Amino acid sequence: MSTIVRSTPTERVDRWWIEPLLIVSVLTFFSIYALWATLQNGFYYAAPYLSPFYSPCLAQNCAHPELPLIGSWWNLSPAFLVLGVPLGFRVTCYYYRKAYYRSFFWSPPACAVPDARPRFSGETVFPFLLQNIHRYFFWLALVVLAFLWWDTLLGFRFPNGFGVGLGSLVLLANVGLLSLYSLSCHSCRHLCGGYLDSFARSPLRYRLWRTLTRLNARHGLFAWLSLFSVIAADLYVRLVAMGAIQDIRLF
Ligand code: FES
């Protein structure tokens, strides 16, 4: 990294490279883990818990087929049927765009540090032009979020009735953070009132917009926390399903 610092024409003498390095490490780790978990096609359901990577379970070959829209011809991992929505939502997210443009493309890597490439084309050329579809991914992400809430509620339903296990709380924390991440989305704030020229005749819209604006200020935080919570929830379900750990039943 010291080579990078020396070869980058900047007068900054602090360790500005730590943040991009951390972001590259975390996003690379998450991408590898998500792909690995998707390819596993097993140990994603430990009754009554379903891994968030497999929710909603849309294929008949699911261990927990809640909405078997896809017939038995589907032989691949059912996670592939839903992966595109959360992936597209995150890849086109305004916050993540800033994060990976800086850390992966060095465009620019940090404040007062020049771009790695002399010319900046922004998002005016393909494929970056496609980032504009983020608002549509927002709607799709809401559908997936609704299923995640449903699966979380099912995580409180045990064979002998209502109960609370550690897994129930892990899933609840995960879906809570995912909800905060989705509701703090810039597109959500815009759709709920940001596009209005005046709030004078829309007091309810104004209150909603103000609440979302407060959430929006922490969007980056929710982006990271929800990324880790998805992994934690999948890992917990996976370890219970494998028999590596036992779920703790609280009551
Ligand atoms: S801006 Fe990040 S999810 Fe919409």
Residues whose N, C-alpha, C, O or C-beta is under 5 A from the ligand:
A	BS01	FES	F89 C93 Y94 Y95 Y181 C185 H186 S187
